[in-house]
Amino acid sequence: MNGEARPLEGVSVLVTRPEHQSAILAKGIRSLGGNPVIFPVLVISDVKDKTSVMKCIERLEEYDLCIFVSPNAVHKTMQLIRAARSLPSQMKIAVVGKGSADALREYGIEDVIVPAGRYDSEALLEHEALQQVSGKRIVIFRGNGGRPLLGDTLKQRGAILDYAECYCRGKPDVDTTELLSNWSHGRINAVIITSSEGLHNLFDIIGRLGQQLLKETPVFTAHERIAGYAREAGLTKVILTTMAADEGIIQSLREYFSAEKAPATQLIGNGFGG
Protein backbone atom coordinates (compact mmCIF):
# COMPACT_ATOMS: atom_id res chain seq x y z
CA MET A 1 0.00 0.00 0.00
CA ASN A 2 1.51 3.36 -1.01
CA GLY A 3 1.93 6.47 1.14
CA GLU A 4 -1.14 8.13 -0.33
CA ALA A 5 -3.27 5.20 0.79
CA ARG A 6 -1.74 5.34 4.30
CA PRO A 7 -1.81 9.05 5.20
CA LEU A 8 -2.02 8.21 8.91
CA GLU A 9 1.17 6.14 8.90
CA GLY A 10 2.94 7.00 12.17
CA VAL A 11 -0.07 8.97 13.43
CA SER A 12 -1.71 8.11 16.77
CA VAL A 13 -5.26 9.37 17.19
CA LEU A 14 -6.92 9.71 20.59
CA VAL A 15 -10.51 8.44 20.30
CA THR A 16 -12.54 9.76 23.23
CA ARG A 17 -15.93 8.23 22.41
CA PRO A 18 -17.36 5.57 24.77
CA GLU A 19 -15.54 2.31 24.09
CA HIS A 20 -18.58 0.45 22.74
CA GLN A 21 -19.03 3.20 20.12
CA SER A 22 -15.42 3.48 18.99
CA ALA A 23 -15.21 0.54 16.56
CA ILE A 24 -16.02 2.41 13.33
CA LEU A 25 -13.57 5.23 14.06
CA ALA A 26 -10.85 2.78 15.12
CA LYS A 27 -11.33 0.70 11.98
CA GLY A 28 -11.22 3.79 9.77
CA ILE A 29 -8.03 5.04 11.41
CA ARG A 30 -6.33 1.65 11.02
CA SER A 31 -7.40 1.45 7.36
CA LEU A 32 -5.41 4.63 6.73
CA GLY A 33 -2.34 3.24 8.50
CA GLY A 34 -2.91 5.06 11.80
CA ASN A 35 -2.98 3.94 15.42
CA PRO A 36 -6.27 4.52 17.29
CA VAL A 37 -5.76 5.15 21.01
CA ILE A 38 -9.06 4.34 22.71
CA PHE A 39 -9.54 6.65 25.69
CA PRO A 40 -13.23 6.96 26.62
CA VAL A 41 -14.15 10.17 28.43
CA LEU A 42 -17.79 9.17 28.90
CA VAL A 43 -19.18 6.12 30.66
CA ILE A 44 -22.68 4.99 29.65
CA SER A 45 -24.68 3.01 32.20
CA ASP A 46 -28.28 1.98 32.86
CA VAL A 47 -30.51 4.22 34.93
CA LYS A 48 -30.95 2.85 38.45
CA ASP A 49 -34.65 3.67 38.59
CA LYS A 50 -36.47 2.66 35.40
CA THR A 51 -39.92 3.64 36.67
CA SER A 52 -40.19 6.82 34.60
CA VAL A 53 -38.95 5.36 31.33
CA MET A 54 -41.11 2.25 31.72
CA LYS A 55 -44.23 4.38 32.27
CA CYS A 56 -43.52 6.12 28.95
CA ILE A 57 -42.96 2.79 27.23
CA GLU A 58 -46.25 1.42 28.60
CA ARG A 59 -48.06 4.48 27.20
CA LEU A 60 -46.45 4.58 23.76
CA GLU A 61 -49.87 4.53 22.05
CA GLU A 62 -50.56 7.95 23.55
CA TYR A 63 -47.64 9.61 21.76
CA ASP A 64 -47.74 11.13 18.29
CA LEU A 65 -43.95 11.32 18.08
CA CYS A 66 -41.05 9.53 19.76
CA ILE A 67 -37.60 11.17 19.61
CA PHE A 68 -34.28 9.42 20.28
CA VAL A 69 -31.42 11.84 20.95
CA SER A 70 -28.53 9.38 20.47
CA PRO A 71 -27.59 5.81 19.56
CA ASN A 72 -27.31 5.10 23.29
CA ALA A 73 -30.92 6.23 23.72
CA VAL A 74 -31.96 3.92 20.89
CA HIS A 75 -30.22 0.83 22.25
CA LYS A 76 -31.17 1.32 25.89
CA THR A 77 -34.82 2.08 25.07
CA MET A 78 -35.34 -0.52 22.36
CA GLN A 79 -34.03 -3.24 24.65
CA LEU A 80 -36.60 -2.20 27.25
CA ILE A 81 -39.39 -1.94 24.67
CA ARG A 82 -38.63 -5.34 23.16
CA ALA A 83 -38.75 -6.93 26.58
CA ALA A 84 -42.16 -5.39 27.33
CA ARG A 85 -44.09 -4.82 24.11
CA SER A 86 -43.95 -3.80 20.43
CA LEU A 87 -43.85 -0.32 18.94
CA PRO A 88 -47.26 1.14 17.98
CA SER A 89 -47.50 1.07 14.18
CA GLN A 90 -48.93 4.59 13.94
CA MET A 91 -46.27 6.33 16.04
CA LYS A 92 -43.77 8.51 14.19
CA ILE A 93 -40.11 8.32 15.18
CA ALA A 94 -37.48 11.06 14.90
CA VAL A 95 -33.76 11.14 15.68
CA VAL A 96 -31.18 13.87 16.13
CA GLY A 97 -28.45 12.20 14.08
CA LYS A 98 -27.55 9.64 11.44
CA GLY A 99 -25.99 7.35 14.05
CA SER A 100 -29.34 7.01 15.80
CA ALA A 101 -31.08 6.24 12.51
CA ASP A 102 -28.47 3.54 11.83
CA ALA A 103 -29.05 2.13 15.33
CA LEU A 104 -32.80 1.93 14.73
CA ARG A 105 -32.20 -0.08 11.54
CA GLU A 106 -30.63 -2.75 13.73
CA TYR A 107 -34.12 -3.19 15.21
CA GLY A 108 -35.83 -3.23 11.82
CA ILE A 109 -37.04 0.38 11.98
CA GLU A 110 -36.49 2.16 8.65
CA ASP A 111 -39.14 4.91 8.54
CA VAL A 112 -37.43 7.61 10.61
CA ILE A 113 -37.42 11.42 10.57
CA VAL A 114 -33.78 12.54 10.26
CA PRO A 115 -32.50 16.12 9.89
CA ALA A 116 -30.81 16.97 6.61
CA GLY A 117 -27.23 18.22 6.40
CA ARG A 118 -26.42 18.87 10.06
CA TYR A 119 -27.08 16.39 12.82
CA ASP A 120 -28.08 18.21 16.00
CA SER A 121 -31.14 19.39 17.89
CA GLU A 122 -31.22 22.65 15.96
CA ALA A 123 -31.33 20.83 12.63
CA LEU A 124 -34.08 18.46 13.79
CA LEU A 125 -36.16 21.42 14.97
CA GLU A 126 -35.93 22.86 11.45
CA HIS A 127 -37.48 19.71 9.96
CA GLU A 128 -40.96 20.16 8.54
CA ALA A 129 -42.33 17.32 10.69
CA LEU A 130 -41.57 19.25 13.89
CA GLN A 131 -43.05 22.58 12.88
CA GLN A 132 -46.77 22.06 13.58
CA VAL A 133 -46.80 20.20 16.90
CA SER A 134 -49.37 22.15 18.91
CA GLY A 135 -51.40 19.67 20.96
CA LYS A 136 -49.20 16.74 19.89
CA ARG A 137 -47.89 14.36 22.55
CA ILE A 138 -44.14 13.83 22.24
CA VAL A 139 -41.70 11.72 24.26
CA ILE A 140 -37.94 12.31 24.17
CA PHE A 141 -35.72 9.37 25.13
CA ARG A 142 -32.40 10.73 26.36
CA GLY A 143 -29.62 10.42 28.93
CA ASN A 144 -29.54 12.15 32.29
CA GLY A 145 -29.44 15.93 32.11
CA GLY A 146 -29.49 16.26 28.33
CA ARG A 147 -29.64 19.59 26.48
CA PRO A 148 -32.99 21.34 27.09
CA LEU A 149 -33.18 23.07 23.69
CA LEU A 150 -35.14 20.37 21.86
CA GLY A 151 -37.78 19.88 24.54
CA ASP A 152 -38.08 23.57 25.42
CA THR A 153 -38.62 24.54 21.78
CA LEU A 154 -41.24 21.84 21.22
CA LYS A 155 -43.11 23.00 24.32
CA GLN A 156 -42.98 26.58 23.04
CA ARG A 157 -44.57 25.28 19.85
CA GLY A 158 -47.43 23.84 21.89
CA ALA A 159 -46.39 20.20 22.23
CA ILE A 160 -47.26 18.12 25.29
CA LEU A 161 -43.86 16.77 26.23
CA ASP A 162 -42.48 13.94 28.35
CA TYR A 163 -38.83 13.16 29.00
CA ALA A 164 -37.74 9.57 29.51
CA GLU A 165 -34.19 9.22 30.83
CA CYS A 166 -33.05 5.81 29.68
CA TYR A 167 -29.31 5.90 30.42
CA CYS A 168 -26.75 7.75 32.52
CA ARG A 169 -23.61 9.49 31.36
CA GLY A 170 -20.68 9.77 33.71
CA LYS A 171 -17.01 10.76 33.82
CA PRO A 172 -14.64 7.81 34.14
CA ASP A 173 -12.01 7.63 36.86
CA VAL A 174 -8.85 6.77 34.93
CA ASP A 175 -5.08 6.88 35.38
CA THR A 176 -3.65 9.32 32.81
CA THR A 177 0.05 8.69 33.51
CA GLU A 178 0.73 6.61 30.38
CA LEU A 179 -1.39 8.84 28.16
CA LEU A 180 0.31 12.05 29.27
CA SER A 181 3.75 10.46 28.94
CA ASN A 182 3.03 9.37 25.36
CA TRP A 183 1.47 12.73 24.54
CA SER A 184 4.44 14.65 25.97
CA HIS A 185 6.77 12.57 23.77
CA GLY A 186 4.81 13.28 20.58
CA ARG A 187 2.96 9.97 20.48
CA ILE A 188 -0.54 11.51 20.39
CA ASN A 189 -0.94 13.40 17.12
CA ALA A 190 -4.69 14.07 16.91
CA VAL A 191 -7.79 13.96 19.10
CA ILE A 192 -11.38 13.13 18.15
CA ILE A 193 -14.16 14.78 20.18
CA THR A 194 -17.78 13.78 19.52
CA SER A 195 -19.68 15.57 22.32
CA SER A 196 -19.39 18.81 24.28
CA GLU A 197 -19.70 16.86 27.53
CA GLY A 198 -16.85 14.65 26.37
CA LEU A 199 -14.70 17.73 25.79
CA HIS A 200 -15.42 19.04 29.29
CA ASN A 201 -14.67 15.62 30.79
CA LEU A 202 -11.41 15.33 28.85
CA PHE A 203 -10.30 18.71 30.18
CA ASP A 204 -10.99 17.61 33.74
CA ILE A 205 -9.39 14.19 33.34
CA ILE A 206 -6.08 15.25 31.77
CA GLY A 207 -5.33 18.17 34.11
CA ARG A 208 -3.17 21.21 33.43
CA LEU A 209 -0.36 19.41 31.57
CA GLY A 210 -2.80 17.58 29.34
CA GLN A 211 -4.75 20.75 28.65
CA GLN A 212 -1.61 22.47 27.38
CA LEU A 213 -0.87 19.50 25.14
CA LEU A 214 -4.47 19.44 23.89
CA LYS A 215 -4.32 23.11 22.95
CA GLU A 216 -1.50 22.35 20.51
CA THR A 217 -2.94 19.12 19.10
CA PRO A 218 -5.32 18.95 16.09
CA VAL A 219 -8.85 18.28 17.39
CA PHE A 220 -11.40 16.78 14.99
CA THR A 221 -15.16 17.03 15.43
CA ALA A 222 -18.31 16.80 13.32
CA HIS A 223 -20.31 19.41 15.25
CA GLU A 224 -20.12 23.19 14.98
CA ARG A 225 -21.30 23.59 18.59
CA ILE A 226 -18.45 21.38 19.87
CA ALA A 227 -15.96 23.20 17.65
CA GLY A 228 -17.16 26.47 19.19
CA TYR A 229 -16.66 25.15 22.72
CA ALA A 230 -13.20 23.92 21.77
CA ARG A 231 -12.16 27.33 20.44
CA GLU A 232 -13.57 29.06 23.54
CA ALA A 233 -11.46 26.68 25.66
CA GLY A 234 -8.33 27.91 23.89
CA LEU A 235 -7.78 25.03 21.48
CA THR A 236 -5.89 26.40 18.49
CA LYS A 237 -6.21 23.58 15.94
CA VAL A 238 -9.90 22.71 15.61
CA ILE A 239 -10.90 20.85 12.44
CA LEU A 240 -14.64 20.74 11.74
CA THR A 241 -15.67 18.12 9.22
CA THR A 242 -18.14 19.06 6.50
CA MET A 243 -19.43 15.48 6.22
CA ALA A 244 -21.60 13.44 8.55
CA ALA A 245 -20.39 11.79 11.73
CA ASP A 246 -17.66 9.11 11.70
CA GLU A 247 -17.17 9.08 7.93
CA GLY A 248 -16.61 12.82 7.94
CA ILE A 249 -14.08 12.65 10.76
CA ILE A 250 -12.11 9.90 8.99
CA GLN A 251 -12.13 11.92 5.77
CA SER A 252 -10.93 15.03 7.63
CA LEU A 253 -8.09 13.04 9.21
CA ARG A 254 -7.11 11.76 5.76
CA GLU A 255 -7.11 15.23 4.24
CA TYR A 256 -5.33 16.92 7.13
CA PHE A 257 -2.46 14.46 7.43
CA SER A 258 -2.12 14.01 3.66
CA ALA A 259 -1.58 17.77 3.50
CA GLU A 260 0.83 17.67 6.46
CA LYS A 261 3.00 15.08 4.71
CA ALA A 262 2.87 16.68 1.25
CA PRO A 263 5.76 18.81 -0.05
CA ALA A 264 5.29 22.56 0.43
CA THR A 265 4.80 23.18 -3.31
CA GLN A 266 2.05 20.53 -3.40
CA LEU A 267 0.35 22.13 -0.39
CA ILE A 268 0.18 25.48 -2.17
CA GLY A 269 -1.05 23.83 -5.35
CA ASN A 270 -3.82 22.06 -3.45
CA GLY A 271 -4.99 25.20 -1.70
CA PHE A 272 -3.52 24.38 1.71
CA GLY A 273 -0.76 26.99 1.51
CA GLY A 274 -0.93 30.72 2.21
N, C-alpha and C positions, 0 to 999 in steps of 0.2 A: 504494500500500500504506500503511495507516494506521500510527500509532505503535505500537499494540498488536501488530501483526503484525511490527514491526521493533524489538523490545525491545533489540537489541544495536547499534542505530544509534549511531555514534560510539564504540563499544567495541572495543578491540583485545585479542585473546585470544592469549596465548602457548601454542602447542601443542608440547609437548616430546616427543611420541612419535616413533619413527623415521620418517623422511620417507615411506617407502613404505607406512606404515600410518596416515598422517594425513589421507587423502582424505575419509573419512566425516565426521570432526570438522570439517575445513575447510569442507566443503559445508554442514553443518548450521549453522555459525557465519555463513556468508555468507547463508544462507536467512533468517536472523533480522536481517539488516542489519549484522552485525558484520564485523570485519577479522581473519582468522586470521593470526597471525605464526608461521610454521613455524620452530621452533628445536629440532632433534633433540638430545637429550642422551644417546642411545644409538646406537651404530653396530652393525649386524648384519652379520656376515661368515661365510663358509664356514669350517669347521674345516680346518686345514692337513693334518692326518692323518686320513683317513677310514677307517682300518683297523678301528677299534673299531665304528663305526656300521655299516659294511658287513658285519661278521661277524654282527651282530644281524639285519640285513636278510636275510642268507642263511639264517638259522636261524628265520625267522618262524614256521614250522610248529610249532616247539617251545614257543611261548608261548601261554598261555591268555588273556592280556590284554595289550594294547598301549596305553600312555598317552601322549598328547601334552600337554605342559604349556602350549603357546602356539601362536598362529597361525604364528609363525616356525618352530617345531618341525614343524608340519604341512607347510608348504611345502618346507622344506629336506629333510625325510625323504621326502615323497611323490615329489619329483623324483628322488631316489636310487632309491627303490623302483621307480618306473615305468621307469627306465632299466635295471633289473636283472631285474625279475620282476613278479608280481602278488601281491596280498594273499591270504593263505589264507582261504578262505570261512568256516572255522569260528572264526577268531580274533575275540574281542570287542575293541572299541575304546572307550576312555574319554578324556575331555578335562577339563581344569580349568575352562574357561570357554566361554561362548557363541561368542566370536570364533573359537575353535579348531573348534567344531562347524560354524560357517559356512564356515570354510576347507576342511574335509573335504568339504563338499557340492560344492565346486568340482571335486573329484576323483570325484564320483559316489557318495560314501559318506554314507548317510543314517542307518543304524542305529548310533547312538553313545550311550554312557552320558554324561550331562551332569548335573552337580549342579543341584539345584533352589534357587531363591532367590538365594543367594550364589554367586559364581564364584571360588573359591580352593581351595587344596589341602585345607583343613579341611572345606569343604563336600563335596568329592568323597569324602573319607574317610568321611563320614557316609552316603554312598549305600549302599543295600542290596547292590549288586553287589560292593562292596569289603569287605564284612564277613567273609565266610567264604573266606579265601584261603590257608589253610594248605596247603602242598604245591603251590600254583599257581605256574607260571612267568610272571613279569611283566617286561616291558621298558618303561622310561620314556625317551622321546625328549625331550631338553631341551637347553638351552644350557650353556655352560661354567659350572661352579660354581653351579648352581641351588640353591634351597632344599632342605635335606635332609629336611624334615618328611614329605613324601609317601612317599619311599622308606623312611625309617627306620620309619615306622608300619606299612607293609606288611610289612616284614621282621619286626617285632615280632609281627605277626599270623600269621607262619609262611610268608610268600611267599618264593619263590626269585627274587631280583631282579637284573636287569641294568640298568645305565644306558647310554644311547647318546647321547653329546654330538654333536649334529648341526649346531650353529652356535655362533658366538662373539659375545659381547656386549662392547662396548668403549666407552670414553669418548672422544668426539670432541675434536679439538684445534681450537678455533674462536676467532675474534676477537670479543670481546664489546663492543667500543667503541660500535658503533651501537646495539646493544640497550640497553646501560646508559644511553646518552644519551637514547634515546626513553623509557625507563622513568623516568628522573629528571625528565623533562618531562611526565609524566602520560600517556604514549602507550602504556603497557601497563596494562591495567585488570583483567586476570584471567589466571590461569595454570592449565593443565590438566596434572595429573600422573597417569600411568597405571601406574607401577611404583615400588617403594621404591628400587631401584637408580637409576632415573631421577632421583628426588628427591636422592639422595646426589650423583649426578653434577652435577646442576644447581647444588647448593650449591658444589661445588668449582669449577665453570666460571665462575660469576658473581662469585666473590670477596666480600670484606667489604661493599662498597657494594651489590652486587646482593642479598646476603643480607638487608641491612636493608630494601631495597625489597620483597623477597619477603615478609618478615614482615608487611608492611602491605597486601599485595595479596591479594584473594580467590583461594584455591586450591581447585580442583574436582577431586575424585577419586571413583571408583566402588568403592573398597576400604577397608574399615574399618582394615585393617592399615596401609595407606599413610597414612590420615588420622591414625592414632595416631603414626606416625613424624613426620609434619608438626607435630603439636602438641608432641611432645617436642623438636623442633628450634626451637621458639619461634614458629612461625607462628600468627598470631592470628585469621585468617579462613579456616578450613578448612570447606569445604562438601562433605559426603558425600552423594552421590546415593542415592536409595532404589530406583532402577531399574537395569536392567542396562547395563553398558558404555557405549558411545558415545551411545546414545539417552538414557540416564539423565543423562549429563553435559550434553548439549544441553538437555534439559528443565530441569535445575538452573540452567544459565546463563539460560534464558528467565525462570524464576521469580525468580531473584535480581535481575536487572537490570530486570525489570518492576516489582518492588517498589521498587527504588532510585529509579526514575523517577516512581513514583506519588506523588500528594499525600499529606501526612502523615495526613489524615483517612482516606484510602482504605487506607493501610498498616494503621492500627489496625483498620479494619473487616474487613480480610482476615486479621487475626491476625499481622501482621508487627510490630505496634507493641508497646510495653511495657504 
